[in-house]
Amino acid sequence: MTSDAHWLAVAVATPAHSGIGTPLTYRSAQPLPPGTLVRVPLGSREVLGVVWSALPEPEPGLVKSAREVAGTLGDLAPLDDHWRALMAFAARYYQRALGEVALAALPPQLRTLNPTQMARRLKRTHGSKNSTDAPDELAPLKELSQEQADALLRIEQESGPFLLFGTTGSGKTEVYMRAAARTLAQDAQAQILVLVPEINLTPQLEARFTERFGAESVVSMHSGLTPAQRLAGWLAAHTGQARIVLGTRMGVLASMPHLALIVVDEEHDPSYKQQEGARYSARDLAVYRGRLVGAKVILGSATPSLESWERSRSTEEGGLGRYVRLAMPQRIGAGESGSGMPRVRRVDMSRQPRGTSISPPLLQAIGERVERGEQALLLLNRRGYAPVLHCGDCDWKSECPYCSAYRVFHKIDRTLRCHHCGFTERVPRACPSCGNVDIGTIGRGTEQLEEHLAELLAPLTRPDGTPVRVARIDADSTRGKGSLETQLAQVHAGEVDVLVGTQMIAKGHDFRRVTLVAAINPDTALFSSDFRAPERLFSLLLQAAGRAGRDAAISASSEMWLQTHHPFHPLYEALKAHDYPSFADSQLIERAQAGLPPFTHLALLRAEARSQEAAQAFLKEAAQTAKNVLGEDSEMLPALEAITWYPPVPMAVQRVANIERAQMLIESPSRAALQRVLTSCQPILHQLRTAADHRGIVRWAMDVDPLAV
């Protein structure tokens, strides 16, 4: 029976916390090359798997228990060696099971298709217009600026990775497209991967690439697509039919056998870090994948992450010199007089009447823009009407009964909604605690700002005599399918005079009529306990400022307003000068003195349990057990001695959906030492979770290179 069998290691998505992180052994009547997609039995189910390698005949006991491969997915070409190497690295580095990472990278619909259905999908893919030839550039090309031309020349001549440090409006997207065109022209099979941080930016970029290269060459990959669309895009990339793939972070895991260029736009954006399951960084995996397959990598941003900035500092500057920095400080059309960036004005809110949301000088400036037919953009990074509903008599507040957070008041549908667990109730007519009918609000959200601004601007009219129109874009106003695209189109068409929104409107959008951007309440991030908060705030504000004055004809009057109680804070001083290098260098000095990334390496071990005590006890025992067990291994001792274990503490939002959450920070100046210890901790954690003392643990997870601690 066994002489004709072929033994295979197959990666499958095993149950969470099963302790099975490696491929499982199956037998097959036919030899199957590595990378073949197969259907295999797992428990009582039949699941999708990836053949990882061939195996020698196993021990007799395993020969009897090993199960048969149920079938393959028709004529689908195997996933190549480079893709499997990327999956293996991601699983190893981010401390997840190989099958979990590999199967999550595949479109969900693959799990439901039989060989006949797959053959039909492949026929449809191959039946589309062949795009393996280099696509023609369909749109007329603009003349490049000297900075753009210099950047492209260096990208062509050097190996990279490249950090394209260009101010907003400097033409980074044109550099991406020219680099893509050159790559496609040099190789008849070459493929390009372009990553963007958010779904709402994908259609805009897709339109530009489609206009330049043709619709047959471009596909998108993001979670907003239907399962059928995701499968079609994945197949087009896997078979080489798609020459250019535009996607969010999931795109970095796509199968692209002829990958020659990777672009990561807005590389600083935290959206590139996955926050559930395998907590990978798409930006970091893009750099690794480029090195793996020999593809050039371009990381683009006006406000690069401090990690990338440090890697792009030359060794003479005391940096690492791993990335090639390409600077484009001038806006397109700015001329020789300056960068073309908006003037930054600060309003000292301590000198304004108490409770003022829009200061009189800012209101006047907005009114002047409206009367000239220009647009204003107001940034308030808090959705809803008010973050808290409050009773002044008994001090009741709209706390969520299931989370350690307040429910946000949404006036538009008269609800109190928890933004963590989703629990929603109608707004009470009176205080639930004392019966007081005079319930008030604390703080402001985008709904309230939109309403208040419409009242303040009601006396004004547009140049054509029609009333001023105020609109809002946030996660609540864009829930409906196609609603975001519709609202953005209205802004671009000039139908909106003042746009209120969260960070969704602060990045990537090319609003040609916007000449004024205002940050309403940016101070909350200045004194956060999160060491990355200043970096994120500076990035958000500079990106928001970049929405103003993008049309050179009206850019001279563009302004960025800051309403702040700390007008002379060093962060705002750097922002006023549009001086990212100075800000970044000062932050790196502070990080180095404090021993924080990028000068050290972090991991978080998180635990969720029915009680906070149980969660912290699990983490504390995990650390102690690891020290005891690993300390007995002489080979592990040097790595263990390079590790600092911090005491377990509650997470910032301690309770979500009645589950208590705690975390423990693990730190080391050596990335290799940290990885060795984390890998060795995996069996310890699996064993502890099944122990009688820790049955209250719901789940645990490792977060390598966390964004927040």
PEBEL-V540537 format. One record per backbone hydrogen bond with DSSP energy under -0.5 kcal/mol. NH is the residue of the N-H (numbers start at 1). CO is the residue of the C=O. If there is no record, write none. Layout:
((NH;CO) (NH;CO))
This chain:
((5;2) (6;28) (7;55) (8;26) (9;53) (10;8) (10;24) (11;50) (12;10) (13;48) (14;12) (18;15) (21;19) (24;10) (26;8) (27;67) (28;6) (35;51) (36;33) (38;49) (39;71) (40;38) (40;47) (41;68) (42;45) (45;42) (47;40) (47;45) (49;38) (50;11) (51;36) (52;9) (53;9) (55;7) (62;59) (63;59) (64;60) (65;61) (66;62) (67;25) (69;27) (70;39) (71;39) (73;37) (74;72) (76;73) (79;35) (84;80) (85;81) (86;82) (87;83) (88;84) (89;85) (90;86) (91;87) (92;88) (93;89) (94;90) (95;92) (96;91) (98;21) (101;97) (102;98) (103;99) (104;100) (105;101) (106;103) (110;107) (111;108) (112;109) (113;109) (113;110) (118;114) (119;115) (120;116) (121;117) (122;118) (123;119) (124;120) (125;121) (126;122) (127;123) (128;124) (128;125) (138;136) (138;212) (149;145) (150;146) (151;147) (152;148) (153;149) (154;150) (155;151) (156;152) (157;153) (158;154) (162;297) (163;324) (164;162) (164;299) (165;163) (165;326) (166;164) (166;301) (167;328) (170;167) (175;171) (176;172) (177;173) (178;174) (179;175) (180;176) (181;177) (182;178) (183;179) (184;180) (185;181) (186;182) (187;183) (190;187) (191;258) (192;243) (193;261) (194;192) (194;245) (195;193) (195;263) (196;247) (201;198) (202;198) (202;199) (203;199) (205;201) (206;202) (207;203) (208;204) (209;205) (210;206) (211;207) (212;208) (213;209) (214;210) (217;214) (218;215) (219;244) (221;246) (225;222) (230;226) (231;227) (232;228) (233;229) (234;230) (235;231) (236;232) (237;233) (238;234) (239;235) (240;237) (241;236) (242;236) (243;217) (243;241) (244;217) (245;192) (246;219) (246;244) (247;194) (248;221) (251;248) (252;249) (253;250) (254;251) (256;254) (259;256) (260;191) (261;191) (262;296) (263;193) (264;298) (265;195) (265;263) (266;300) (267;264) (267;300) (269;266) (272;269) (273;270) (274;272) (274;280) (279;277) (280;278) (282;272) (282;280) (285;281) (286;282) (287;283) (288;284) (289;285) (290;286) (291;287) (292;288) (293;289) (294;290) (295;290) (296;260) (298;262) (299;162) (299;297) (300;264) (300;298) (301;164) (309;305) (310;306) (311;307) (312;308) (313;309) (313;310) (317;314) (318;315) (319;314) (320;310) (321;310) (321;313) (322;311) (323;311) (324;161) (325;323) (326;163) (327;325) (328;165) (331;339) (332;169) (334;331) (337;334) (343;558) (345;343) (345;560) (347;562) (348;346) (349;347) (349;564) (351;348) (352;349) (356;353) (359;357) (363;359) (364;360) (365;361) (366;362) (367;363) (368;364) (369;365) (370;366) (371;367) (372;368) (373;370) (374;369) (375;513) (376;497) (377;516) (378;499) (379;377) (379;518) (380;378) (380;501) (382;380) (385;409) (386;409) (388;442) (390;440) (391;396) (392;390) (392;438) (395;391) (398;389) (399;397) (400;405) (404;655) (405;403) (407;398) (408;417) (409;386) (410;408) (410;415) (411;409) (413;410) (414;410) (415;410) (416;425) (417;408) (417;415) (418;423) (419;417) (422;418) (425;416) (427;414) (431;436) (435;431) (439;437) (440;390) (442;388) (445;385) (446;382) (447;384) (448;384) (449;445) (450;446) (451;447) (452;448) (453;449) (454;450) (455;451) (456;452) (457;453) (458;454) (458;455) (460;457) (462;466) (463;370) (465;462) (468;460) (470;468) (471;498) (473;500) (478;474) (479;476) (483;480) (484;480) (486;482) (487;483) (488;484) (489;485) (490;486) (491;487) (492;488) (493;489) (494;491) (495;490) (496;490) (497;469) (498;469) (499;376) (500;471) (500;498) (501;378) (502;473) (505;502) (506;503) (511;509) (512;510) (514;511) (515;375) (516;375) (517;559) (518;377) (519;561) (520;379) (520;518) (522;563) (524;521) (525;522) (526;523) (527;523) (528;525) (533;530) (536;532) (537;533) (538;534) (539;535) (540;536) (541;537) (542;538) (543;539) (544;540) (545;541) (546;542) (547;544) (548;545) (549;514) (550;511) (552;550) (554;551) (555;551) (557;554) (558;555) (559;515) (560;343) (561;517) (562;345) (563;519) (564;347) (564;562) (569;566) (572;569) (573;569) (574;570) (575;571) (576;572) (577;573) (578;575) (579;574) (580;578) (583;579) (584;580) (585;581) (586;582) (587;583) (588;584) (589;585) (590;586) (591;587) (592;588) (593;589) (594;590) (595;591) (596;591) (599;596) (601;668) (603;666) (604;703) (605;664) (606;604) (606;701) (607;662) (608;699) (609;660) (610;696) (615;611) (616;612) (617;613) (618;614) (619;615) (620;616) (621;617) (622;618) (623;619) (624;620) (625;621) (626;622) (627;623) (628;624) (629;625) (630;626) (631;627) (632;628) (632;629) (633;630) (634;632) (636;633) (637;633) (638;634) (640;636) (641;637) (642;638) (642;639) (643;640) (644;667) (646;644) (646;665) (649;663) (651;661) (654;652) (656;659) (658;402) (659;656) (660;609) (660;658) (661;654) (662;607) (663;649) (664;605) (666;603) (667;644) (668;601) (671;669) (674;670) (675;671) (676;672) (677;673) (678;674) (679;675) (680;676) (681;677) (682;678) (682;679) (684;680) (685;681) (686;682) (687;683) (688;684) (689;685) (690;686) (691;687) (691;688) (694;691) (695;692) (697;694) (698;608) (699;608) (701;606) (703;604) (704;702) (705;602) (706;703))
